Amino acid sequence: MRFQTPLVPATLIRRYKRFLADIRLEDGREVTAHCANPGSMMGLAEPGMRIWVEPNDDPKKKLKFGWRLVEHGNGHFTGVDTSLPNRALRAAFEARDVAEFAAYGGVRAEVKYGQNSRIDFLLQDLGLPDAYVEVKSVTLSREAGVAEFPDSVTTRGAKHLAELAEMAKAGHRAVMFYLIQRTDARTFRLAGDIDPAYARAFAEARAAGVEALAYDTKITPEGVVLGQRVEMPKSLPANRL
């Protein structure tokens, strides 16, 4: 998935009200950019960080820049736009580039299911059980090479796990898909110390038959594409629960 408009570098001044960020462009101008991320963005919103933003000339949009990436000092990137994983993953599903779902030809997004919820993707094909796929964007890293989810308490995330468990009990494939938006992460784990309730909901969902997958991504200022599968631990360390 390529960005619609070439990204330009900037310096973060501050992020506030969750969806707003004051930035300084390379020409010295200070402007406000849209931050498409409702999460805590732990470790990713420190003043002075080098970031990449996408300009737009849409007269309907008040803000003319959208914050897309954080560039780390070691040449790695983190994607902060939570809408990008679904767009990149949809492209991969439709191209049948995800080995675990290569047999599915039908890809539908935002399908109603559960209790007033919408599943990110419903994959279907003749002779196969429907596959309900919920996607989570993973951006937290508190230890070199390790990506973690969640970065804050998420009752909504626990609700999604419970609804996936019901789909699995009904005979469908139910999958929690963690898409790691960091190029410096080699492994993945749950941050059970941040949200113990989510970790418990994950364990219960797995016991009910919910599959769990983690994939990394290849990120550059040109675009984001699905990378390779990242192994997940079979159990959580005791100090993470």
C-alpha positions as CSV (number, residue, x, y, z in Angstrom):
1,M,0.0,0.0,0.0
2,R,1.6,3.2,-1.2
3,F,0.8,6.6,0.4
4,Q,-1.4,8.7,-1.9
5,T,0.9,11.7,-1.5
6,P,4.6,11.7,-1.0
7,L,5.4,12.1,2.7
8,V,7.5,15.0,4.0
9,P,9.7,15.1,7.1
10,A,8.9,17.2,10.1
11,T,9.7,17.6,13.8
12,L,7.0,16.9,16.5
13,I,6.3,19.8,18.8
14,R,3.5,18.2,20.8
15,R,0.6,15.9,20.5
16,Y,-2.7,16.8,22.2
17,K,-6.4,16.1,22.3
18,R,-5.4,12.6,20.9
19,F,-6.0,13.6,17.3
20,L,-4.0,16.8,17.0
21,A,-0.2,17.4,16.7
22,D,1.7,20.6,16.3
23,I,4.7,20.0,14.0
24,R,7.5,22.0,12.5
25,L,8.2,21.5,8.8
26,E,11.7,21.6,7.3
27,D,11.0,25.1,5.9
28,G,10.4,26.3,9.5
29,R,6.6,26.6,9.3
30,E,4.7,25.4,12.3
31,V,1.4,23.8,11.5
32,T,-1.2,21.4,13.1
33,A,-1.4,17.9,11.7
34,H,-4.1,15.3,12.1
35,C,-3.1,12.3,14.3
36,A,-5.1,9.2,13.2
37,N,-4.4,7.3,16.4
38,P,-6.7,7.3,19.5
39,G,-4.3,5.3,21.6
40,S,-1.7,6.3,24.1
41,M,1.2,6.2,21.6
42,M,3.5,5.3,24.4
43,G,7.1,6.2,23.4
44,L,6.0,7.7,20.1
45,A,4.9,11.2,20.9
46,E,7.9,12.8,22.5
47,P,8.6,16.4,21.5
48,G,11.5,16.7,19.1
49,M,10.9,13.4,17.4
50,R,11.5,13.2,13.6
51,I,8.2,12.3,12.0
52,W,6.8,12.0,8.5
53,V,3.5,13.6,7.5
54,E,1.3,13.4,4.4
55,P,0.2,16.7,2.8
56,N,-3.2,17.1,1.2
57,D,-4.9,19.8,-0.8
58,D,-8.4,18.6,-0.1
59,P,-10.6,21.8,0.4
60,K,-12.9,19.8,2.7
61,K,-10.1,19.1,5.2
62,K,-9.3,21.7,7.7
63,L,-5.9,20.2,8.5
64,K,-3.5,20.0,5.5
65,F,-1.2,17.4,7.0
66,G,-1.7,13.8,8.4
67,W,0.9,12.3,10.7
68,R,1.9,8.9,9.3
69,L,5.3,7.8,10.6
70,V,7.9,8.1,13.4
71,E,11.5,7.8,12.3
72,H,13.8,6.3,14.9
73,G,17.5,7.3,15.2
74,N,18.6,3.8,14.0
75,G,16.9,4.2,10.7
76,H,13.7,2.2,11.6
77,F,10.2,3.4,11.3
78,T,6.9,3.1,13.3
79,G,3.6,3.7,11.6
80,V,1.2,5.7,13.8
81,D,-1.9,5.8,11.6
82,T,-4.2,3.1,12.9
83,S,-6.1,3.0,9.6
84,L,-3.0,1.8,7.6
85,P,-2.9,-1.8,8.9
86,N,-6.4,-2.6,7.5
87,R,-5.6,-1.1,4.2
88,A,-2.3,-2.9,3.9
89,L,-3.9,-6.2,5.1
90,R,-6.8,-5.9,2.7
91,A,-4.5,-5.6,-0.2
92,A,-2.6,-8.7,1.0
93,F,-5.8,-10.7,1.5
94,E,-7.1,-9.8,-2.0
95,A,-3.7,-10.8,-3.5
96,R,-3.8,-14.0,-1.5
97,D,-0.4,-13.1,-0.1
98,V,-1.3,-14.3,3.5
99,A,-0.5,-18.0,3.6
100,E,-3.0,-18.7,6.3
101,F,-5.9,-17.3,4.2
102,A,-4.6,-17.9,0.6
103,A,-7.6,-20.3,-0.1
104,Y,-10.1,-17.5,0.5
105,G,-11.3,-15.5,-2.5
106,G,-14.0,-13.4,-0.9
107,V,-12.9,-10.4,1.2
108,R,-15.5,-8.2,3.0
109,A,-14.6,-5.4,5.4
110,E,-16.6,-4.0,8.3
111,V,-19.3,-6.7,8.5
112,K,-21.7,-6.6,11.4
113,Y,-21.4,-9.4,13.9
114,G,-21.5,-10.0,17.7
115,Q,-23.1,-7.4,19.9
116,N,-23.3,-4.2,17.9
117,S,-19.8,-4.8,16.5
118,R,-18.2,-4.9,13.1
119,I,-15.5,-7.4,12.2
120,D,-12.5,-5.9,10.3
121,F,-12.6,-8.7,7.7
122,L,-14.9,-11.6,6.8
123,L,-13.2,-14.0,4.5
124,Q,-15.4,-16.5,2.6
125,D,-15.0,-19.2,0.0
126,L,-17.0,-22.3,-1.1
127,G,-16.3,-25.3,1.1
128,L,-14.4,-23.3,3.7
129,P,-15.6,-22.1,7.1
130,D,-16.1,-18.3,7.3
131,A,-13.1,-16.6,8.7
132,Y,-13.7,-13.7,11.1
133,V,-10.5,-11.6,11.3
134,E,-10.0,-8.8,13.8
135,V,-6.9,-6.6,13.3
136,K,-4.9,-4.8,15.9
137,S,-2.2,-2.2,15.2
138,V,0.9,-2.9,17.3
139,T,3.2,0.1,17.9
140,L,4.5,-0.3,21.5
141,S,8.0,-1.5,22.2
142,R,9.6,-1.2,25.7
143,E,12.4,-3.7,25.1
144,A,14.7,-3.8,22.1
145,G,13.3,-6.0,19.3
146,V,10.0,-6.8,21.1
147,A,6.6,-5.5,20.1
148,E,3.7,-5.4,22.6
149,F,0.0,-5.0,22.7
150,P,-1.9,-3.1,24.1
151,D,-0.3,0.2,25.0
152,S,-3.2,1.1,27.3
153,V,-6.2,-0.5,28.9
154,T,-8.7,-1.6,26.2
155,T,-12.1,-2.8,27.2
156,R,-13.1,-2.7,23.6
157,G,-10.2,-5.1,22.7
158,A,-11.4,-7.5,25.4
159,K,-14.9,-7.3,24.0
160,H,-13.6,-8.2,20.5
161,L,-11.8,-11.3,21.9
162,A,-15.0,-12.4,23.6
163,E,-17.0,-12.0,20.4
164,L,-14.4,-13.9,18.4
165,A,-14.6,-16.7,20.9
166,E,-18.4,-17.0,20.2
167,M,-17.6,-17.2,16.5
168,A,-15.2,-20.0,17.1
169,K,-17.7,-21.9,19.3
170,A,-20.2,-21.6,16.4
171,G,-17.8,-23.5,14.1
172,H,-16.3,-20.5,12.3
173,R,-12.6,-19.6,12.0
174,A,-12.0,-16.7,14.4
175,V,-8.6,-14.9,14.2
176,M,-7.0,-12.1,16.2
177,F,-4.4,-10.6,13.8
178,Y,-1.7,-8.4,15.3
179,L,-0.1,-6.3,12.7
180,I,3.2,-4.9,14.0
181,Q,3.8,-1.4,12.7
182,R,7.4,-1.3,13.7
183,T,10.4,-2.2,11.6
184,D,12.6,-2.8,14.7
185,A,10.6,-5.6,16.2
186,R,11.4,-9.3,15.8
187,T,9.1,-10.8,18.4
188,F,5.7,-10.1,19.8
189,R,4.0,-10.5,23.2
190,L,1.0,-9.2,25.1
191,A,1.5,-6.4,27.6
192,G,-0.3,-8.1,30.4
193,D,1.0,-5.7,33.0
194,I,-0.6,-2.8,31.2
195,D,-4.0,-4.5,30.8
196,P,-4.3,-7.8,32.8
197,A,-8.0,-8.0,31.8
198,Y,-7.1,-8.1,28.1
199,A,-4.5,-10.8,28.8
200,R,-7.1,-12.9,30.6
201,A,-9.6,-12.4,27.7
202,F,-6.9,-13.4,25.3
203,A,-6.2,-16.7,27.2
204,E,-10.0,-17.4,27.3
205,A,-10.4,-16.7,23.6
206,R,-7.5,-19.0,22.8
207,A,-9.0,-21.8,24.9
208,A,-12.3,-21.3,22.9
209,G,-10.5,-21.9,19.6
210,V,-9.6,-18.4,18.5
211,E,-6.4,-18.3,16.4
212,A,-3.8,-15.7,17.0
213,L,-1.3,-14.4,14.4
214,A,1.3,-11.7,14.4
215,Y,2.9,-10.3,11.2
216,D,5.5,-7.5,10.8
217,T,5.4,-4.8,8.2
218,K,7.9,-3.2,5.8
219,I,7.6,0.6,6.3
220,T,9.2,3.4,4.4
221,P,8.1,7.0,3.6
222,E,6.8,5.5,0.3
223,G,4.4,3.0,1.8
224,V,3.5,0.1,4.1
225,V,3.3,-3.5,3.0
226,L,2.8,-6.8,4.9
227,G,6.0,-8.5,5.9
228,Q,6.5,-11.9,7.5
229,R,4.8,-13.9,10.3
230,V,6.3,-13.3,13.7
231,E,6.2,-16.1,16.2
232,M,4.2,-15.6,19.4
233,P,4.9,-17.2,22.8
234,K,2.6,-20.1,23.6
235,S,2.1,-18.6,27.1
236,L,2.7,-15.3,28.8
237,P,5.5,-14.8,31.3
238,A,4.2,-14.7,34.9
239,N,5.3,-11.1,35.4
240,R,3.2,-10.0,32.4
241,L,-0.1,-11.1,34.0
